[in-house]
Amino acid sequence: MTLVRALRDPASTAALDGDGWTALIAMARAEQMAGTLARRVTGIAKPPAADCLLTATLASAEQGRIAALWEAEAAHRVLALLGVPVVLLKGTAYVAAGLQAGQGRSIGDLDILVPRASLDAVEAALLAAGWEWVKPDPYDDAYYRHWMHELPPLIHRERDRMIDVHHTILPLTARITPDIDAMIDDSVTLGNGLRVLSREDMVLHSVAHLFADGDLAGGLRNLWDIHCLLKEVETSALMARARHHGLEREAARAMRLAQALYSPSEVEKPVSPLTLADRLYRRRLLARDGWGRATRPLTRLAFYIRSHWLRMPPLMLARHLWTKWRKAGPA
Amino acid sequence: MKHVHRVRIGPVGFRIGSDWRAPIAQIADLYRDYPAPNDGVADYNVRLFAARPWRRWLRPAITLGGDFTLPDAVPMPLDWGVLAAEMAMNLQLALGERRYLLLHASAVERDGRALLMTGVSGAGKSTLAALLATRGWRLMGDEFALLDPATGLVHAFPRLVSLKNASVGVMQAAAPAARFGPLLASTPKGDLRHMVPDATAIVRMDQPARPALILFPSFGFDPATRPLPQSEAFVRLTQASTNYTALGEAGFDALTHLVRAVPSRAIDYPDTDAALEMVEAEWSAL
C-alpha cells in the first residue's frame, strides 16, 4: 500500500524517514516500478540519499527508453520490407507515442502485433536477421504455435533482447476473443512507419492482459498503465469498444480498481464502488511487503490457478498439466 | 525480516535481512566500524532466507535474495552466512548499480592516485591489494572499483577482503593484527576467509581517487610486463564491467576517458614477492 499511496499522492512521501524510503524503493523495484516512482516524486522534498538513488533510477529508465526505441527501430528495419503493418504494444508503444504511461516505465521485451496471415513471413525475416529461438522444447514450441496469441519468444543473437511477435492479444484458447482485425485496422501510424493501437484499444489490450490472462504478477504496473491511459480516452467510447471486443466486464473492473488504487480522492470520472471480487483482486495486487517480498501465498495460488482456468478449457488444461508434469518428472 | 543489519560501504548503503540470527551477528561484528547508510536510506536490500519454511531449522540452507536477483541461485549452508551476505551484496551492485561504472577490479591508493588491478579469478588481485595495504597503500576495495562517469574519479568500496586458499595464510602472516571472519572450508571457491580492511581503509572510504595506473596481473608465469594498447585495455575492461552495457553512452564515455587518460600494463608474475616489486616498479616509473 505504501507504494500505491506514493504513486497516487507523491506529496505523502514527505512523511517518510530513511526506513520508509528504503521500503518504498524495495517495493517499487519488486514491482518493476522504480522508474515510475522516481518520475512521480521528482521535485518532492526527500532525504538527499533517496534523491540521489532516484536520480540514478531515472537515468536508468531513460537509458531503457532509448534501448527500447532502438530495438523497435531494429525490428522495423527488418519488417518494413515485408510491407505488413507492425503495431508496437505495451511499454515500447507508450514511450514511442510519448504517453504518460511510458514515463519512467521499465521495458523488458519488445512486443509487436502483426496480422496472423503474415506470421510466417515475419518469423522468417526475423530469423534471417539475427533473432533465434529461446525455447528448444518441441512441446512448448508446438503449444505456442497452436494455441497461443504469440510466436514462441525470439532473442537477438547480438543485442540479447527478446521479441514477442503477437498475432492477437489473448490466447486462442481463452473464452474471450477480441476483434483483432479491427484492432490492426484502427491502429495509428507514428510517422516513422511503426504503428500503435488506437487509444481505446491500447487500454483494452492492457485490460485484457491484466484481467483476462495471467495471474496478476506485475499487476500494479499494468494497472498504473491503465490508470494513465484512461486519461487519454472518453469513457463512453471505451466502453463501446470494450463491448465490441467482449471485454466489457474486464474494462469496468479495470476502471474501478484503477480509481480505487491510483486516483486521488477528488473524483474525475465517477465509477461504481468495488465489488466483492474487486476486493480479491485488490488483495492480490497489494501482496508485497517492505522488503519487496511476495506475501499472501494462498491468494497468489488462487490467482495462479485462475490464470490457467481462463486460458484453457478444462480438458485441455488437464492434458497440458499432465504433459508438463511428466516432463518435469525424472527423465 | 527477523534479523537486520544496516551498513554503508563506500557510497553504497545496504539493508541486510536474514531469517537467522547468526549471519547477521557475524556481519554486524565484522562491519562494526562502518557507518549506517546515509540518511538511513539503503541503496540495496539483501535477503538471506529459507526457501521453504522448514529449511529454517531442518538442514538450514540460505537462499540469496534482494532487489535484483539471478534465476537459479543455489542455496548455501548456514555456516557460510558471511559468504552469502557478501555475495548477495556484490550481486545487488553488479546487477543494479547505475551511478558508477563498475569495474571488477581491486583498487589501492597512494598520494590521492589510484592503482586498479583487474583480471580473472585467481589472478591475485585481492591478495595483491591486501598486501599493498600492509605496505603504505590505502585499500579501496578488492572486488569493485566504482568509476564516476561525471568526474572520472574512482570511489572506494572497501567491503570485507575475500581471501582464498593459500592467500589466507599469506595475509594472516602479513597482517597479524587484522580481524578475520570464520574459515569457510570447501566452498565452490575453495577455502575462504574474510578479512576486515584496516582502519585507514574504513576511515577514508569516502575519499575518491584519480586513477593513475591499470594493471592486468597473471599469476604463475615468469616475470614479464607489457604495455597494453588502449583498444585492448578498453575491450578487457568492458568484459570486467558488470554494468557497462546497462549504462549505455555514459559507460562508453567513462571507459574511453579512462583508458585514454591512464596507462595499462599486463604483468606476469611467479609469486607475490615478485609481484609486489613489479607493481612498485611500474608505479615509480609513472
Interface residues (C-beta under 8 A of the other chain):
Chain A: D17 G18 D19 W21 T22 I25 A26 R29 A30 P47 P48 A49 A50 C52 L53 A56 T57 A59 S60 Q63 I66 A67 W291 G292 R293
Chain B: M1 G13 R15 G17 P37 N38 D39 G40 V41 A42 D43 N45 R47 G65 D67 F68 G96 R98 R99 A246 L247 G248 A250
